[in-house]
């Protein structure tokens, strides 16, 4: 199992678009925008833990609810 925060923007986008069938902006648009990674991670975080587990990913329990993997919001002991 991988943390969602270890996914690249493209990997997260592919999970949403191809595995979950979610409507998302084109990959090229998401990859080329500052908000792109945060957007796809937020969409993944909206999925149930069970659904994420089926995809082989999880949300670490020690992450604050609004954290999207920004190093400034991660616990210092990482």
mmCIF file of the N, C-alpha and C atoms, coordinates in Angstrom:
data_MODEL
# 
_entry.id   MODEL 
# 
loop_
_atom_site.group_PDB 
_atom_site.id 
_atom_site.type_symbol 
_atom_site.label_atom_id 
_atom_site.label_alt_id 
_atom_site.label_comp_id 
_atom_site.label_asym_id 
_atom_site.label_entity_id 
_atom_site.label_seq_id 
_atom_site.pdbx_PDB_ins_code 
_atom_site.Cartn_x 
_atom_site.Cartn_y 
_atom_site.Cartn_z 
_atom_site.occupancy 
_atom_site.B_iso_or_equiv 
_atom_site.pdbx_formal_charge 
_atom_site.auth_seq_id 
_atom_site.auth_comp_id 
_atom_site.auth_asym_id 
_atom_site.auth_atom_id 
_atom_site.pdbx_PDB_model_num 
ATOM 1   N N  . UNK A 1 1  ? 0.854   -1.185 0.000   1.00 0.00 ? 1  UNK A N  1 
ATOM 2   C CA . UNK A 1 1  ? 0.000   0.000  0.000   1.00 0.00 ? 1  UNK A CA 1 
ATOM 3   C C  . UNK A 1 1  ? 0.894   1.241  0.000   1.00 0.00 ? 1  UNK A C  1 
ATOM 4   N N  . UNK A 1 2  ? 0.477   2.226  -0.768  1.00 0.00 ? 2  UNK A N  1 
ATOM 5   C CA . UNK A 1 2  ? 1.210   3.488  -0.861  1.00 0.00 ? 2  UNK A CA 1 
ATOM 6   C C  . UNK A 1 2  ? 0.373   4.613  -0.280  1.00 0.00 ? 2  UNK A C  1 
ATOM 7   N N  . UNK A 1 3  ? 1.046   5.549  0.343   1.00 0.00 ? 3  UNK A N  1 
ATOM 8   C CA . UNK A 1 3  ? 0.384   6.762  0.803   1.00 0.00 ? 3  UNK A CA 1 
ATOM 9   C C  . UNK A 1 3  ? -0.036  7.577  -0.418  1.00 0.00 ? 3  UNK A C  1 
ATOM 10  N N  . UNK A 1 4  ? -1.186  8.236  -0.343  1.00 0.00 ? 4  UNK A N  1 
ATOM 11  C CA . UNK A 1 4  ? -1.583  9.080  -1.472  1.00 0.00 ? 4  UNK A CA 1 
ATOM 12  C C  . UNK A 1 4  ? -0.560  10.182 -1.704  1.00 0.00 ? 4  UNK A C  1 
ATOM 13  N N  . UNK A 1 5  ? 0.176   10.566 -0.672  1.00 0.00 ? 5  UNK A N  1 
ATOM 14  C CA . UNK A 1 5  ? 1.152   11.639 -0.799  1.00 0.00 ? 5  UNK A CA 1 
ATOM 15  C C  . UNK A 1 5  ? 2.401   11.207 -1.555  1.00 0.00 ? 5  UNK A C  1 
ATOM 16  N N  . UNK A 1 6  ? 2.551   9.913  -1.786  1.00 0.00 ? 6  UNK A N  1 
ATOM 17  C CA . UNK A 1 6  ? 3.670   9.408  -2.580  1.00 0.00 ? 6  UNK A CA 1 
ATOM 18  C C  . UNK A 1 6  ? 3.339   9.357  -4.069  1.00 0.00 ? 6  UNK A C  1 
ATOM 19  N N  . UNK A 1 7  ? 2.095   9.620  -4.420  1.00 0.00 ? 7  UNK A N  1 
ATOM 20  C CA . UNK A 1 7  ? 1.673   9.576  -5.819  1.00 0.00 ? 7  UNK A CA 1 
ATOM 21  C C  . UNK A 1 7  ? 2.089   10.847 -6.546  1.00 0.00 ? 7  UNK A C  1 
ATOM 22  N N  . UNK A 1 8  ? 2.479   10.697 -7.792  1.00 0.00 ? 8  UNK A N  1 
ATOM 23  C CA . UNK A 1 8  ? 2.711   11.869 -8.635  1.00 0.00 ? 8  UNK A CA 1 
ATOM 24  C C  . UNK A 1 8  ? 1.347   12.417 -9.060  1.00 0.00 ? 8  UNK A C  1 
ATOM 25  N N  . UNK A 1 9  ? 1.356   13.603 -9.619  1.00 0.00 ? 9  UNK A N  1 
ATOM 26  C CA . UNK A 1 9  ? 0.113   14.176 -10.134 1.00 0.00 ? 9  UNK A CA 1 
ATOM 27  C C  . UNK A 1 9  ? -0.497  13.254 -11.182 1.00 0.00 ? 9  UNK A C  1 
ATOM 28  N N  . UNK A 1 10 ? 0.332   12.738 -12.070 1.00 0.00 ? 10 UNK A N  1 
ATOM 29  C CA . UNK A 1 10 ? -0.172  11.855 -13.122 1.00 0.00 ? 10 UNK A CA 1 
ATOM 30  C C  . UNK A 1 10 ? -0.748  10.567 -12.549 1.00 0.00 ? 10 UNK A C  1 
ATOM 31  N N  . UNK A 1 11 ? -0.069  9.972  -11.574 1.00 0.00 ? 11 UNK A N  1 
ATOM 32  C CA . UNK A 1 11 ? -0.581  8.733  -10.972 1.00 0.00 ? 11 UNK A CA 1 
ATOM 33  C C  . UNK A 1 11 ? -1.933  8.968  -10.311 1.00 0.00 ? 11 UNK A C  1 
ATOM 34  N N  . UNK A 1 12 ? -2.048  10.064 -9.558  1.00 0.00 ? 12 UNK A N  1 
ATOM 35  C CA . UNK A 1 12 ? -3.310  10.378 -8.893  1.00 0.00 ? 12 UNK A CA 1 
ATOM 36  C C  . UNK A 1 12 ? -4.404  10.640 -9.926  1.00 0.00 ? 12 UNK A C  1 
ATOM 37  N N  . UNK A 1 13 ? -4.063  11.377 -10.985 1.00 0.00 ? 13 UNK A N  1 
ATOM 38  C CA . UNK A 1 13 ? -5.036  11.665 -12.044 1.00 0.00 ? 13 UNK A CA 1 
ATOM 39  C C  . UNK A 1 13 ? -5.522  10.369 -12.682 1.00 0.00 ? 13 UNK A C  1 
ATOM 40  N N  . UNK A 1 14 ? -4.592  9.465  -12.992 1.00 0.00 ? 14 UNK A N  1 
ATOM 41  C CA . UNK A 1 14 ? -4.964  8.197  -13.646 1.00 0.00 ? 14 UNK A CA 1 
ATOM 42  C C  . UNK A 1 14 ? -5.883  7.357  -12.749 1.00 0.00 ? 14 UNK A C  1 
ATOM 43  N N  . UNK A 1 15 ? -5.623  7.350  -11.456 1.00 0.00 ? 15 UNK A N  1 
ATOM 44  C CA . UNK A 1 15 ? -6.510  6.619  -10.547 1.00 0.00 ? 15 UNK A CA 1 
ATOM 45  C C  . UNK A 1 15 ? -7.920  7.200  -10.604 1.00 0.00 ? 15 UNK A C  1 
ATOM 46  N N  . UNK A 1 16 ? -8.009  8.522  -10.550 1.00 0.00 ? 16 UNK A N  1 
ATOM 47  C CA . UNK A 1 16 ? -9.324  9.166  -10.599 1.00 0.00 ? 16 UNK A CA 1 
ATOM 48  C C  . UNK A 1 16 ? -10.027 8.913  -11.927 1.00 0.00 ? 16 UNK A C  1 
ATOM 49  N N  . UNK A 1 17 ? -9.330  9.172  -13.012 1.00 0.00 ? 17 UNK A N  1 
ATOM 50  C CA . UNK A 1 17 ? -9.956  9.106  -14.334 1.00 0.00 ? 17 UNK A CA 1 
ATOM 51  C C  . UNK A 1 17 ? -10.165 7.679  -14.822 1.00 0.00 ? 17 UNK A C  1 
ATOM 52  N N  . UNK A 1 18 ? -9.152  6.853  -14.675 1.00 0.00 ? 18 UNK A N  1 
ATOM 53  C CA . UNK A 1 18 ? -9.202  5.525  -15.284 1.00 0.00 ? 18 UNK A CA 1 
ATOM 54  C C  . UNK A 1 18 ? -9.743  4.446  -14.358 1.00 0.00 ? 18 UNK A C  1 
ATOM 55  N N  . UNK A 1 19 ? -9.368  4.484  -13.103 1.00 0.00 ? 19 UNK A N  1 
ATOM 56  C CA . UNK A 1 19 ? -9.817  3.444  -12.169 1.00 0.00 ? 19 UNK A CA 1 
ATOM 57  C C  . UNK A 1 19 ? -11.175 3.768  -11.552 1.00 0.00 ? 19 UNK A C  1 
ATOM 58  N N  . UNK A 1 20 ? -11.392 5.035  -11.215 1.00 0.00 ? 20 UNK A N  1 
ATOM 59  C CA . UNK A 1 20 ? -12.636 5.421  -10.547 1.00 0.00 ? 20 UNK A CA 1 
ATOM 60  C C  . UNK A 1 20 ? -13.675 5.992  -11.510 1.00 0.00 ? 20 UNK A C  1 
ATOM 61  N N  . UNK A 1 21 ? -13.270 6.303  -12.733 1.00 0.00 ? 21 UNK A N  1 
ATOM 62  C CA . UNK A 1 21 ? -14.206 6.844  -13.714 1.00 0.00 ? 21 UNK A CA 1 
ATOM 63  C C  . UNK A 1 21 ? -14.689 8.246  -13.396 1.00 0.00 ? 21 UNK A C  1 
ATOM 64  N N  . UNK A 1 22 ? -13.915 8.983  -12.618 1.00 0.00 ? 22 UNK A N  1 
ATOM 65  C CA . UNK A 1 22 ? -14.290 10.351 -12.246 1.00 0.00 ? 22 UNK A CA 1 
ATOM 66  C C  . UNK A 1 22 ? -14.032 11.298 -13.416 1.00 0.00 ? 22 UNK A C  1 
ATOM 67  N N  . UNK A 1 23 ? -14.860 12.319 -13.527 1.00 0.00 ? 23 UNK A N  1 
ATOM 68  C CA . UNK A 1 23 ? -14.613 13.365 -14.517 1.00 0.00 ? 23 UNK A CA 1 
ATOM 69  C C  . UNK A 1 23 ? -13.611 14.336 -13.923 1.00 0.00 ? 23 UNK A C  1 
ATOM 70  N N  . UNK A 1 24 ? -12.484 14.473 -14.591 1.00 0.00 ? 24 UNK A N  1 
ATOM 71  C CA . UNK A 1 24 ? -11.427 15.384 -14.151 1.00 0.00 ? 24 UNK A CA 1 
ATOM 72  C C  . UNK A 1 24 ? -10.934 16.163 -15.366 1.00 0.00 ? 24 UNK A C  1 
ATOM 73  N N  . UNK A 1 25 ? -10.343 17.343 -15.138 1.00 0.00 ? 25 UNK A N  1 
ATOM 74  C CA . UNK A 1 25 ? -9.775  18.085 -16.268 1.00 0.00 ? 25 UNK A CA 1 
ATOM 75  C C  . UNK A 1 25 ? -8.714  17.237 -16.967 1.00 0.00 ? 25 UNK A C  1 
ATOM 76  N N  . UNK A 1 26 ? -8.395  17.553 -18.212 1.00 0.00 ? 26 UNK A N  1 
ATOM 77  C CA . UNK A 1 26 ? -7.361  16.796 -18.924 1.00 0.00 ? 26 UNK A CA 1 
ATOM 78  C C  . UNK A 1 26 ? -6.046  16.784 -18.140 1.00 0.00 ? 26 UNK A C  1 
ATOM 79  N N  . UNK A 1 27 ? -5.331  15.681 -18.244 1.00 0.00 ? 27 UNK A N  1 
ATOM 80  C CA . UNK A 1 27 ? -4.067  15.533 -17.522 1.00 0.00 ? 27 UNK A CA 1 
ATOM 81  C C  . UNK A 1 27 ? -3.120  16.685 -17.814 1.00 0.00 ? 27 UNK A C  1 
ATOM 82  N N  . UNK A 1 28 ? -3.011  17.090 -19.066 1.00 0.00 ? 28 UNK A N  1 
ATOM 83  C CA . UNK A 1 28 ? -2.095  18.166 -19.434 1.00 0.00 ? 28 UNK A CA 1 
ATOM 84  C C  . UNK A 1 28 ? -2.430  19.456 -18.688 1.00 0.00 ? 28 UNK A C  1 
ATOM 85  N N  . UNK A 1 29 ? -3.703  19.726 -18.503 1.00 0.00 ? 29 UNK A N  1 
ATOM 86  C CA . UNK A 1 29 ? -4.120  20.933 -17.790 1.00 0.00 ? 29 UNK A CA 1 
ATOM 87  C C  . UNK A 1 29 ? -3.780  20.832 -16.307 1.00 0.00 ? 29 UNK A C  1 
ATOM 88  N N  . UNK A 1 30 ? -4.023  19.677 -15.730 1.00 0.00 ? 30 UNK A N  1 
ATOM 89  C CA . UNK A 1 30 ? -3.773  19.485 -14.296 1.00 0.00 ? 30 UNK A CA 1 
ATOM 90  C C  . UNK A 1 30 ? -2.277  19.516 -13.998 1.00 0.00 ? 30 UNK A C  1 
ATOM 91  N N  . UNK A 1 31 ? -1.477  18.863 -14.835 1.00 0.00 ? 31 UNK A N  1 
ATOM 92  C CA . UNK A 1 31 ? -0.032  18.808 -14.602 1.00 0.00 ? 31 UNK A CA 1 
ATOM 93  C C  . UNK A 1 31 ? 0.640   20.167 -14.722 1.00 0.00 ? 31 UNK A C  1 
ATOM 94  N N  . UNK A 1 32 ? 0.080   21.047 -15.528 1.00 0.00 ? 32 UNK A N  1 
ATOM 95  C CA . UNK A 1 32 ? 0.716   22.333 -15.802 1.00 0.00 ? 32 UNK A CA 1 
ATOM 96  C C  . UNK A 1 32 ? 0.197   23.467 -14.933 1.00 0.00 ? 32 UNK A C  1 
ATOM 97  N N  . UNK A 1 33 ? -0.542  23.155 -13.916 1.00 0.00 ? 33 UNK A N  1 
ATOM 98  C CA . UNK A 1 33 ? -1.084  24.179 -13.023 1.00 0.00 ? 33 UNK A CA 1 
ATOM 99  C C  . UNK A 1 33 ? -0.570  23.962 -11.609 1.00 0.00 ? 33 UNK A C  1 
ATOM 100 N N  . UNK A 1 34 ? -0.343  25.052 -10.891 1.00 0.00 ? 34 UNK A N  1 
ATOM 101 C CA . UNK A 1 34 ? 0.130   24.960 -9.510  1.00 0.00 ? 34 UNK A CA 1 
ATOM 102 C C  . UNK A 1 34 ? -0.856  24.195 -8.629  1.00 0.00 ? 34 UNK A C  1 
ATOM 103 N N  . UNK A 1 35 ? -2.133  24.315 -8.928  1.00 0.00 ? 35 UNK A N  1 
ATOM 104 C CA . UNK A 1 35 ? -3.171  23.682 -8.113  1.00 0.00 ? 35 UNK A CA 1 
ATOM 105 C C  . UNK A 1 35 ? -3.410  22.231 -8.489  1.00 0.00 ? 35 UNK A C  1 
ATOM 106 N N  . UNK A 1 36 ? -2.808  21.746 -9.554  1.00 0.00 ? 36 UNK A N  1 
ATOM 107 C CA . UNK A 1 36 ? -3.123  20.431 -10.101 1.00 0.00 ? 36 UNK A CA 1 
ATOM 108 C C  . UNK A 1 36 ? -2.984  19.275 -9.131  1.00 0.00 ? 36 UNK A C  1 
ATOM 109 N N  . UNK A 1 37 ? -1.828  19.170 -8.472  1.00 0.00 ? 37 UNK A N  1 
ATOM 110 C CA . UNK A 1 37 ? -1.614  18.044 -7.554  1.00 0.00 ? 37 UNK A CA 1 
ATOM 111 C C  . UNK A 1 37 ? -2.570  18.131 -6.370  1.00 0.00 ? 37 UNK A C  1 
ATOM 112 N N  . UNK A 1 38 ? -2.718  19.326 -5.808  1.00 0.00 ? 38 UNK A N  1 
ATOM 113 C CA . UNK A 1 38 ? -3.648  19.488 -4.690  1.00 0.00 ? 38 UNK A CA 1 
ATOM 114 C C  . UNK A 1 38 ? -5.061  19.082 -5.094  1.00 0.00 ? 38 UNK A C  1 
ATOM 115 N N  . UNK A 1 39 ? -5.455  19.447 -6.304  1.00 0.00 ? 39 UNK A N  1 
ATOM 116 C CA . UNK A 1 39 ? -6.798  19.130 -6.788  1.00 0.00 ? 39 UNK A CA 1 
ATOM 117 C C  . UNK A 1 39 ? -7.019  17.625 -6.860  1.00 0.00 ? 39 UNK A C  1 
ATOM 118 N N  . UNK A 1 40 ? -6.097  16.900 -7.499  1.00 0.00 ? 40 UNK A N  1 
ATOM 119 C CA . UNK A 1 40 ? -6.314  15.461 -7.645  1.00 0.00 ? 40 UNK A CA 1 
ATOM 120 C C  . UNK A 1 40 ? -6.200  14.740 -6.308  1.00 0.00 ? 40 UNK A C  1 
ATOM 121 N N  . UNK A 1 41 ? -5.311  15.205 -5.420  1.00 0.00 ? 41 UNK A N  1 
ATOM 122 C CA . UNK A 1 41 ? -5.218  14.575 -4.097  1.00 0.00 ? 41 UNK A CA 1 
ATOM 123 C C  . UNK A 1 41 ? -6.487  14.823 -3.288  1.00 0.00 ? 41 UNK A C  1 
ATOM 124 N N  . UNK A 1 42 ? -7.024  16.023 -3.389  1.00 0.00 ? 42 UNK A N  1 
ATOM 125 C CA . UNK A 1 42 ? -8.267  16.318 -2.664  1.00 0.00 ? 42 UNK A CA 1 
ATOM 126 C C  . UNK A 1 42 ? -9.401  15.434 -3.172  1.00 0.00 ? 42 UNK A C  1 
ATOM 127 N N  . UNK A 1 43 ? -9.457  15.223 -4.470  1.00 0.00 ? 43 UNK A N  1 
ATOM 128 C CA . UNK A 1 43 ? -10.489 14.350 -5.031  1.00 0.00 ? 43 UNK A CA 1 
ATOM 129 C C  . UNK A 1 43 ? -10.306 12.916 -4.549  1.00 0.00 ? 43 UNK A C  1 
ATOM 130 N N  . UNK A 1 44 ? -9.060  12.451 -4.438  1.00 0.00 ? 44 UNK A N  1 
ATOM 131 C CA . UNK A 1 44 ? -8.821  11.107 -3.906  1.00 0.00 ? 44 UNK A CA 1 
ATOM 132 C C  . UNK A 1 44 ? -9.214  11.032 -2.438  1.00 0.00 ? 44 UNK A C  1 
ATOM 133 N N  . UNK A 1 45 ? -8.932  12.088 -1.684  1.00 0.00 ? 45 UNK A N  1 
ATOM 134 C CA . UNK A 1 45 ? -9.267  12.093 -0.254  1.00 0.00 ? 45 UNK A CA 1 
ATOM 135 C C  . UNK A 1 45 ? -10.768 12.022 -0.024  1.00 0.00 ? 45 UNK A C  1 
ATOM 136 N N  . UNK A 1 46 ? -11.549 12.380 -1.015  1.00 0.00 ? 46 UNK A N  1 
ATOM 137 C CA . UNK A 1 46 ? -13.007 12.320 -0.887  1.00 0.00 ? 46 UNK A CA 1 
ATOM 138 C C  . UNK A 1 46 ? -13.526 10.885 -1.002  1.00 0.00 ? 46 UNK A C  1 
ATOM 139 N N  . UNK A 1 47 ? -12.679 9.959  -1.422  1.00 0.00 ? 47 UNK A N  1 
ATOM 140 C CA . UNK A 1 47 ? -13.066 8.551  -1.559  1.00 0.00 ? 47 UNK A CA 1 
ATOM 141 C C  . UNK A 1 47 ? -13.028 7.875  -0.186  1.00 0.00 ? 47 UNK A C  1 
ATOM 142 N N  . UNK A 1 48 ? -13.763 6.808  -0.045  1.00 0.00 ? 48 UNK A N  1 
ATOM 143 C CA . UNK A 1 48 ? -13.754 6.064  1.218   1.00 0.00 ? 48 UNK A CA 1 
ATOM 144 C C  . UNK A 1 48 ? -12.421 5.344  1.389   1.00 0.00 ? 48 UNK A C  1 
ATOM 145 N N  . UNK A 1 49 ? -12.070 5.071  2.635   1.00 0.00 ? 49 UNK A N  1 
ATOM 146 C CA . UNK A 1 49 ? -10.832 4.343  2.927   1.00 0.00 ? 49 UNK A CA 1 
ATOM 147 C C  . UNK A 1 49 ? -10.847 2.973  2.254   1.00 0.00 ? 49 UNK A C  1 
ATOM 148 N N  . UNK A 1 50 ? -11.999 2.335  2.224   1.00 0.00 ? 50 UNK A N  1 
ATOM 149 C CA . UNK A 1 50 ? -12.120 1.029  1.586   1.00 0.00 ? 50 UNK A CA 1 
ATOM 150 C C  . UNK A 1 50 ? -11.855 1.088  0.092   1.00 0.00 ? 50 UNK A C  1 
ATOM 151 N N  . UNK A 1 51 ? -12.385 2.124  -0.540  1.00 0.00 ? 51 UNK A N  1 
ATOM 152 C CA . UNK A 1 51 ? -12.169 2.287  -1.991  1.00 0.00 ? 51 UNK A CA 1 
ATOM 153 C C  . UNK A 1 51 ? -10.701 2.568  -2.280  1.00 0.00 ? 51 UNK A C  1 
ATOM 154 N N  . UNK A 1 52 ? -10.086 3.409  -1.459  1.00 0.00 ? 52 UNK A N  1 
ATOM 155 C CA . UNK A 1 52 ? -8.661  3.693  -1.645  1.00 0.00 ? 52 UNK A CA 1 
ATOM 156 C C  . UNK A 1 52 ? -7.841  2.422  -1.465  1.00 0.00 ? 52 UNK A C  1 
ATOM 157 N N  . UNK A 1 53 ? -8.208  1.606  -0.483  1.00 0.00 ? 53 UNK A N  1 
ATOM 158 C CA . UNK A 1 53 ? -7.487  0.350  -0.243  1.00 0.00 ? 53 UNK A CA 1 
ATOM 159 C C  . UNK A 1 53 ? -7.589  -0.570 -1.457  1.00 0.00 ? 53 UNK A C  1 
ATOM 160 N N  . UNK A 1 54 ? -8.740  -0.585 -2.116  1.00 0.00 ? 54 UNK A N  1 
ATOM 161 C CA . UNK A 1 54 ? -8.894  -1.391 -3.331  1.00 0.00 ? 54 UNK A CA 1 
ATOM 162 C C  . UNK A 1 54 ? -7.930  -0.936 -4.423  1.00 0.00 ? 54 UNK A C  1 
ATOM 163 N N  . UNK A 1 55 ? -7.569  0.345  -4.393  1.00 0.00 ? 55 UNK A N  1 
ATOM 164 C CA . UNK A 1 55 ? -6.636  0.899  -5.374  1.00 0.00 ? 55 UNK A CA 1 
ATOM 165 C C  . UNK A 1 55 ? -5.184  0.751  -4.925  1.00 0.00 ? 55 UNK A C  1 
ATOM 166 N N  . UNK A 1 56 ? -4.993  0.258  -3.688  1.00 0.00 ? 56 UNK A N  1 
ATOM 167 C CA . UNK A 1 56 ? -3.642  0.061  -3.177  1.00 0.00 ? 56 UNK A CA 1 
ATOM 168 C C  . UNK A 1 56 ? -3.022  1.298  -2.562  1.00 0.00 ? 56 UNK A C  1 
ATOM 169 N N  . UNK A 1 57 ? -3.874  2.254  -2.158  1.00 0.00 ? 57 UNK A N  1 
ATOM 170 C CA . UNK A 1 57 ? -3.368  3.475  -1.536  1.00 0.00 ? 57 UNK A CA 1 
ATOM 171 C C  . UNK A 1 57 ? -4.128  3.758  -0.246  1.00 0.00 ? 57 UNK A C  1 
ATOM 172 N N  . UNK A 1 58 ? -3.570  4.634  0.573   1.00 0.00 ? 58 UNK A N  1 
ATOM 173 C CA . UNK A 1 58 ? -4.206  4.994  1.839   1.00 0.00 ? 58 UNK A CA 1 
ATOM 174 C C  . UNK A 1 58 ? -3.842  6.427  2.203   1.00 0.00 ? 58 UNK A C  1 
ATOM 175 N N  . UNK A 1 59 ? -4.597  6.988  3.136   1.00 0.00 ? 59 UNK A N  1 
ATOM 176 C CA . UNK A 1 59 ? -4.306  8.305  3.693   1.00 0.00 ? 59 UNK A CA 1 
ATOM 177 C C  . UNK A 1 59 ? -3.696  8.074  5.066   1.00 0.00 ? 59 UNK A C  1 
ATOM 178 N N  . UNK A 1 60 ? -2.464  8.525  5.300   1.00 0.00 ? 60 UNK A N  1 
ATOM 179 C CA . UNK A 1 60 ? -1.849  8.324  6.609   1.00 0.00 ? 60 UNK A CA 1 
ATOM 180 C C  . UNK A 1 60 ? -2.695  8.951  7.718   1.00 0.00 ? 60 UNK A C  1 
ATOM 181 N N  . UNK A 1 61 ? -2.829  8.232  8.815   1.00 0.00 ? 61 UNK A N  1 
ATOM 182 C CA . UNK A 1 61 ? -3.658  8.712  9.926   1.00 0.00 ? 61 UNK A CA 1 
ATOM 183 C C  . UNK A 1 61 ? -3.086  9.949  10.591  1.00 0.00 ? 61 UNK A C  1 
ATOM 184 N N  . UNK A 1 62 ? -1.776  10.157 10.490  1.00 0.00 ? 62 UNK A N  1 
ATOM 185 C CA . UNK A 1 62 ? -1.158  11.292 11.168  1.00 0.00 ? 62 UNK A CA 1 
ATOM 186 C C  . UNK A 1 62 ? -1.235  12.593 10.373  1.00 0.00 ? 62 UNK A C  1 
ATOM 187 N N  . UNK A 1 63 ? -1.956  12.591 9.249   1.00 0.00 ? 63 UNK A N  1 
ATOM 188 C CA . UNK A 1 63 ? -2.087  13.799 8.443   1.00 0.00 ? 63 UNK A CA 1 
ATOM 189 C C  . UNK A 1 63 ? -3.282  14.610 8.918   1.00 0.00 ? 63 UNK A C  1 
ATOM 190 N N  . UNK A 1 64 ? -3.100  15.925 9.071   1.00 0.00 ? 64 UNK A N  1 
ATOM 191 C CA . UNK A 1 64 ? -4.244  16.769 9.418   1.00 0.00 ? 64 UNK A CA 1 
ATOM 192 C C  . UNK A 1 64 ? -5.315  16.658 8.333   1.00 0.00 ? 64 UNK A C  1 
ATOM 193 N N  . UNK A 1 65 ? -6.587  16.846 8.688   1.00 0.00 ? 65 UNK A N  1 
ATOM 194 C CA . UNK A 1 65 ? -7.675  16.672 7.726   1.00 0.00 ? 65 UNK A CA 1 
ATOM 195 C C  . UNK A 1 65 ? -7.534  17.515 6.465   1.00 0.00 ? 65 UNK A C  1 
ATOM 196 N N  . UNK A 1 66 ? -6.956  18.714 6.561   1.00 0.00 ? 66 UNK A N  1 
ATOM 197 C CA . UNK A 1 66 ? -6.859  19.571 5.381   1.00 0.00 ? 66 UNK A CA 1 
ATOM 198 C C  . UNK A 1 66 ? -5.488  19.523 4.731   1.00 0.00 ? 66 UNK A C  1 
ATOM 199 N N  . UNK A 1 67 ? -4.620  18.644 5.176   1.00 0.00 ? 67 UNK A N  1 
ATOM 200 C CA . UNK A 1 67 ? -3.286  18.535 4.601   1.00 0.00 ? 67 UNK A CA 1 
ATOM 201 C C  . UNK A 1 67 ? -3.353  17.819 3.264   1.00 0.00 ? 67 UNK A C  1 
ATOM 202 N N  . UNK A 1 68 ? -2.646  18.357 2.288   1.00 0.00 ? 68 UNK A N  1 
ATOM 203 C CA . UNK A 1 68 ? -2.593  17.724 0.978   1.00 0.00 ? 68 UNK A CA 1 
ATOM 204 C C  . UNK A 1 68 ? -1.180  17.277 0.650   1.00 0.00 ? 68 UNK A C  1 
ATOM 205 N N  . UNK A 1 69 ? -0.384  17.048 1.674   1.00 0.00 ? 69 UNK A N  1 
ATOM 206 C CA . UNK A 1 69 ? 0.956   16.572 1.418   1.00 0.00 ? 69 UNK A CA 1 
ATOM 207 C C  . UNK A 1 69 ? 1.991   17.676 1.385   1.00 0.00 ? 69 UNK A C  1 
ATOM 208 N N  . UNK A 1 70 ? 1.596   18.887 1.702   1.00 0.00 ? 70 UNK A N  1 
ATOM 209 C CA . UNK A 1 70 ? 2.531   19.996 1.763   1.00 0.00 ? 70 UNK A CA 1 
ATOM 210 C C  . UNK A 1 70 ? 3.509   19.722 2.895   1.00 0.00 ? 70 UNK A C  1 
ATOM 211 N N  . UNK A 1 71 ? 4.815   19.722 2.613   1.00 0.00 ? 71 UNK A N  1 
ATOM 212 C CA . UNK A 1 71 ? 5.785   19.413 3.667   1.00 0.00 ? 71 UNK A CA 1 
ATOM 213 C C  . UNK A 1 71 ? 5.650   20.307 4.892   1.00 0.00 ? 71 UNK A C  1 
ATOM 214 N N  . UNK A 1 72 ? 5.164   21.523 4.722   1.00 0.00 ? 72 UNK A N  1 
ATOM 215 C CA . UNK A 1 72 ? 5.028   22.413 5.869   1.00 0.00 ? 72 UNK A CA 1 
ATOM 216 C C  . UNK A 1 72 ? 3.905   21.983 6.802   1.00 0.00 ? 72 UNK A C  1 
ATOM 217 N N  . UNK A 1 73 ? 3.028   21.065 6.363   1.00 0.00 ? 73 UNK A N  1 
ATOM 218 C CA . UNK A 1 73 ? 1.931   20.608 7.218   1.00 0.00 ? 73 UNK A CA 1 
ATOM 219 C C  . UNK A 1 73 ? 2.156   19.196 7.734   1.00 0.00 ? 73 UNK A C  1 
ATOM 220 N N  . UNK A 1 74 ? 3.280   18.591 7.376   1.00 0.00 ? 74 UNK A N  1 
ATOM 221 C CA . UNK A 1 74 ? 3.566   17.233 7.829   1.00 0.00 ? 74 UNK A CA 1 
ATOM 222 C C  . UNK A 1 74 ? 4.207   17.266 9.204   1.00 0.00 ? 74 UNK A C  1 
ATOM 223 N N  . UNK A 1 75 ? 4.004   16.213 9.973   1.00 0.00 ? 75 UNK A N  1 
ATOM 224 C CA . UNK A 1 75 ? 4.657   16.145 11.277  1.00 0.00 ? 75 UNK A CA 1 
ATOM 225 C C  . UNK A 1 75 ? 6.171   16.245 11.119  1.00 0.00 ? 75 UNK A C  1 
ATOM 226 N N  . UNK A 1 76 ? 6.833   16.890 12.076  1.00 0.00 ? 76 UNK A N  1 
ATOM 227 C CA . UNK A 1 76 ? 8.267   17.140 11.985  1.00 0.00 ? 76 UNK A CA 1 
ATOM 228 C C  . UNK A 1 76 ? 9.108   15.887 12.020  1.00 0.00 ? 76 UNK A C  1 
ATOM 229 N N  . UNK A 1 77 ? 8.609   14.798 12.577  1.00 0.00 ? 77 UNK A N  1 
ATOM 230 C CA . UNK A 1 77 ? 9.418   13.597 12.728  1.00 0.00 ? 77 UNK A CA 1 
ATOM 231 C C  . UNK A 1 77 ? 9.470   12.745 11.474  1.00 0.00 ? 77 UNK A C  1 
ATOM 232 N N  . UNK A 1 78 ? 8.922   13.212 10.369  1.00 0.00 ? 78 UNK A N  1 
ATOM 233 C CA . UNK A 1 78 ? 8.985   12.422 9.130   1.00 0.00 ? 78 UNK A CA 1 
ATOM 234 C C  . UNK A 1 78 ? 10.354  12.534 8.513   1.00 0.00 ? 78 UNK A C  1 
# 
